[in-house]
Structures are given as structure tokens and as C-alpha cells.
Amino acid sequence: MKLSTILLCFFPLLASVKGYSFTMLYCYRCVSTHPGCGTPFNWLWYWSQQCPEVNDRCVKITERRGDTEIITRDCLSSLTFRTDIPADHYEGCRPAAKDVRLAHYVNNSISEYDIRRDHYNSTEWCFCYFDNRCNSSTSIKGSITMVAIFCILKLFMQ
């Protein structure tokens, strides 16, 4: 048996001993004002990043006002500061929640602050956890499966 085959077969085992996690979710993190993150998404410009929490979800937020459209791609745990997150985090797209208590006791005459978060006419949240390409990101789980299948085939063919 060749040394390269042995190393390829035991790489997932070595990586798990070293503490690398192959079950974490990887998502793209960008805003459509960055080049390549808009409506045709260019995955060559952005590397997927590991979400900080174990039970995280990939999120794609689409905010529209007239002709303007802003798309935000990120992990749900990184967007917990927002008050318009829908209560249902299951896979799929749904409109943003309306916070009726937001800026209730504020008397502000400067409209640019947008303290009521009503600048955009429509905001849509798309969640994904089970599908590997929710916000155009992939997980490493499929690669580990392919390495295992390759190792088994390679060992039986010798």
C-alpha cells in the first residue's frame, strides 16, 4: 500500500484527534455592497467561513426599497443584534418580524437614524441548516464522505 493512500485514508482521523470539527456549518459572510456578493453571487471571491456556534444557521437577508436591494449573507448567531429576526428559524424564506416596541419612547426628528427600522419596504429572511448551499456555502461533510468512499474502494482494489 502506498504512503499517499495511507495518509489520505487517515487524514480525517488525524484531524479529529487534533481537534478540528468537521460538523460545523460553513457560510458565506458578505454584503451586496461588496463586489461579487450581489445577485449573481460570485463564490470565487468569498471563502466560506465557519459559524461560531454549533447549532447555527446560514442566513440570507434581502432588504428592498424601490429599485434598491441589499443582500446580507451571514451566520444567524452573528445577527442576533437585529430585532426583526422571524421566530421560526426552520429552513425557508419568510418576511421579517415587526417589533412594535422598537423606538416607542423615542422622539427623534432626524430621519437618517432609522431607529424604527422602517427604511426598507420589504425584508425577507432565508434560513438554511440542512441544505449545504443555503447562502451559496458548502460544508466539509461531503468531502469527508468522499474521502472515506475513496479509501474503501482503493483498499479493495489492491
N, C-alpha and C positions, 0 to 999 in steps of 0.2 A: 504494500500500500504506500502511495506517495505521501510525502510530508505535507504537500499542499492540500490533499484531501483530508488528512487528519486535522490540520489546522482549521479548514473550512467547516468540518463537522463539529468541532468542539469550540468554535468561537462563541456561539450563544451561551454555552455552559460557562466559559471563562468570563464572559461579560456579566452574567448574572452573579457570579461569585464576587466580582469587583464592585457590584452594587448598581449597575446600570439597570434601568427599568425599561422593559420592552412593552409594558402595558399602558404607558402614559399616552395621552392624546396629544397629537401634534396638530396645530392650527396655524394658518397664516395670520399675521398681525400687521395690518396696514390700514390706511385711509385712502379713499379715492382721489384725494388731492395729491397723493404721491404718484409718480409716473408708473404705469403698469398695474395699478390696483383698481382701476375703474371697471367699466362694463365690458370690454373684453379683458378679462383678468389674465395677466401675463405671469405665469408661475415661474418663469425663468429668472425674474427679477427678485423674487422673495423666497427665502428659505422658510420652511415651516418651523415653528418654534414649539417647544414643549410647554403645555399648560401647567401652571403652578400647582394645581390641586388634583387629587386622584380622580374624583368624580366630577370632572369639569366637562363643559360642552363647548363646541365651536359655535360662534355666533357671527351672523352677517346681518348688520343693521342697514336698512335702506331708508333714508330720510329724503322726502321730496317737497319742494315748494316751487310750483310752476315748472319751469324748464330745468331748474337746478336739482341735481340729485347727488347726495353724498352717501357713499357706501363705506361702512366701517367693518373690518374683519378682525376678530379678536377672540379671546377666551372669555367665557362668562364670568369667571372669578376676577378678571381684570376690569370688568364693567359694573361692579356692584355699587359704585357710587351713583349710578343713574337711578332715578325714581320711576322711570317708565318701563321697567322690565315686566313683561307679562308673567302672571303667576304660573302658567303652565309652561314648563321647560322641556316638554317632550318634543320629539323631532317634528319639524314642520315650521311653517311661517304663520305668524299671527300679528295683528296690529298691536301697537304699544299700549300699555295701560295708562289711564289718565289719573293723575294724582290730584284730587280735588283740594287737598290741604296745602298744596305747594304754593308758596308765596301768599298765603291767606292774610297774614297780618303785616304785609309789606306795602308801603305806599311809595312807589318808585316812579319817577317821571322820565327816566332815561330808558328808552325802549331798546337800546342796543344791548343791555344787560341780559335780556331774555330770561328773567328769573322764573317765569311761568312755563318755560319750555314750550311755547306755542309758536315758534318761528316757522317750523315746518308744518305743512298741511297734512301730510301723512307720514307715519313712521312705522316700518314693518320690521319685526324681529324674526330671523330664521335660525332655528336651533338645530344642532346635529350632534349626535354622540355615537350612534351605532353605524352610521354610514361614514366611511373614511374620507369622503370628499364633500363635506358639508360646505365649507367656505373655501373650497379648492385646495384642501390639505390632505395629506396621506399619513397613515400611521405605519410604523415599522413592523406591525404584527404580521402582515402579509409576507414581508421579506424573510422573517424568521421561519415561517411555514415553508416557503420555497427552499430555503437552505436545508431544512430537515428532509424534505422530499428528495432533494438532490443528493443528500448524503446517503439516504437509504437506497436509492437507485444505483449510486456509484459503488456502494459496498456489495450489492447483489450482482453487479455486472462483472466483478473481478473474479 
